[in-house]
Amino acid sequence: MTAESYATAAGLIERSAAAYVSGVPERPADDGFFGPASVTWKMSADLTGPIAGLRSLMMQALHPLAMAGVDQHSGWRQDPVGRLAATSAYVTTISFGERAAAEQAAARVRRIHTHVRGVDGVTGRQYEASDPALLLWVHAALVESALAARETFGTPLPAPDADRYVAEMVVAAELVGVPAGLVPSDVAGLDGYLASVRPELRCTPAASESMAYLLDPPGLEPDIAEIWQDVRYGAVVALPDWAREMYGYRAPPLTPERREEIRQVLGILDAVFLGEPGVLEARQRIAARIRVTARPA
Amino acid sequence: MTRRRAPRAAVSGAARVIRLAGVAAAGAVIGNAAGVAAVAALRRGAAPSRRQGSLRLRRGLAALQLVARGGARYAGSAPRLFAAAGEHRQQLRSDLALQTAEDVASTLGTMKGVLMKLGQMASYIDNGLSPGVRRTLSRLQDSVPPMSADLAAQVVEAELGRPPERAFARWDPEPIAAASIGQVHRAITHDGRAVAVKVQYPGIAETIAADLGNVALLRRMLRVTAPSQDVDALLAELRERVLEELDYRREADNQRFFAAYYDGHPTITVPAIVDELSTRRVVTSELADGARFAELAGWPQDERDLAAETIYRFVFRSLYELRAFNGDPHPGNYLFHGGGRVTFLDFGLVRHFTPVELQPLAQMARYLCVERDPEAFRRNLEKAGFLRPDAPLSTEEVVEYMAVFYDTVRESRPVTMTGDYSSAVVRRFFDVRSPVTTYASIPRSYVILQRINLGLFGLLGELTATANWRAIAEEIWPFVLGPPSTPVGEAELAWRARHPAHPPLPID
């Protein structure tokens, strides 16, 4: 199978920002599935979001069947930026949207998933995107990456909060069709689950190619491209050793100085994001709701 | 296909600002020039205004007003000033107020505070920046909420040793304005003075200092759009100024310095610092009230002209006589009282020059505008470092290129500043078709003076101010020391008699 060429990544920031803004309601009827008192909302304000996102894609891609589904069906190569923006919009809507909006977005994803089925060229195994086992992998990789990125580059969550975050996120897995009983609900459970899946993981050519694209996307504005190099390093260095080895990436060890530099770069990227229309207002909507909730009665 | 260029603009926005600032600096510096309004006017096919007669008349009337009010400081009772400060309260998002030092760090840490400082440089540049850059940098400033009343009180207590309610006779826990890396509260002291108390965000000095330490990253940010020889000088200057700004004691010292010099001046007021209530992170000064810049825009033209004249005198007297430049000619830093009287606020970014640094600037103006000796002009241009000594250019070319920056002071006649002023200067510096551009640069010592072009003359342009800037400049130029040319100049005589001993600049 010859790989189609990828479209450029121009517009990555603008489209991610627009996706984010659209997912944060202005006058919500309810607090959605998480709400202002949740750890999930607190996590979302963290600077490490871009590293969490990239690391999570790298983890997810190591499952050959999950990767095959994306590679063969999602229009990923033709419009990678659109695909990433759609994922951002989905995650934002699930996190901050009203229950109805979150359910609607999840129903749409479940509907799309019913059409995503096929045979992975590498393993020869059949897959279906609606398979709870695959969905669970994607879910777990995302949750664990958010924690890992924060642990490595942000302010680490206190252990009880990390457990609470994993527990809160169970509903996100349910929304896409994973029975709640299958979903890890604390950090230990999450780690156990990841270890159990590891024998199935490998770096297929599709994974290798997609990640090579993501790590060095063509068409970025030059200064965003410079920043991206640091985000990329951050994501790679935050991977578990075994995952990094599967990809064959090498990352110089993270020194305290380098860590601070990455944090500064994330700050700049965040400032860029904040400059996009509506982002500041969306952030303020969230922050104001968190404040009101946190205020002692 | 056109794509918005916002993200790029955002990251390198700061870089571009600095670049613009740097290249545009020479205009004001070299020229002590009032701008290129005349050029702008010519470009539109209009002749520079010649309204000498009516100008004199209007100035004469204004002089009467000045005499009537005398040179006395505007006076106001503390309660009235306190109340007025409340009426002018900025709309701040108190619902998002920062509650803890950790909130401050997450809002202003990781380079955001540094970007914000860079953004302040952009906030008064009207032309030459793309809307995307301006939006990003100003958004970043908007993104900083105030401190909660408790957090601000904690800082005051840590600095002054007493909670604000005891340190002051009256304290308003709601800030009246956002300030650079802090916020301003109104208060009344125990001895009955209405004061403005600027309180710094806790931990911000350490955060910004640490971020400024990452020179490699800052350089990378700037490198994208700025040529390498400029980046280091600009960066060094920026770091030095911002680090200074983090220590409010510097600001208090500078404000005292300016206040002492202008004490008794007929139109210039600098609020006094309250020494015993000023520390590293809290600075207390007399509260002042007056019309804001935006209101001034609605005043009659003769009032605007007078205000512009005072601002002009303040900048160039400070430069030539105090060898100091207050680097923040932001519209928010002036209060206007009519009759040309202006209160100058915020001395957070002041650059002091040595005689050696200042002398070539004076010499350039002298040789171009007064002695009309192009070769001597060029020598001083090179001596100051604005032009490479080996530039294969004829002096005619150099003069032709630079003359634009002196247009308002080359001839003694009234000239009207226009809104096109800053952009015309910027355009000239970006004139890549000119062979001079290749050999011109801004030495580090003069980087800060770009704010004359981009800030001061932008403001005067917004006021469409008319004056005989050359005659005013001659009063101030140490190589001329001309007689008073306006009623304000005459009113200055008594003040100058009391402030005689300014070390004169060495001439050659």
Interface residues (C-beta under 8 A of the other chain):
Chain A: A10 G11 L12 I13 E14 A45 L47 T155 E221 P222 D223 I224 E226 I227 E260 E261 R263 Q264 V265 L266 G267 I268 D270 A271 V272 L274 G275 E276 L280 R283 Q284 A287 A288 R291 V292
Chain B: R3 R4 R5 A6 P7 R8 A10 V11 S12 G13 R93 D95 L96 S106 G109 T110 M111 K112 L115 G132 R135 T136 L137 R139 L140 D142 S143 A210 D211 N214 A216 L217 R220 M221 V224
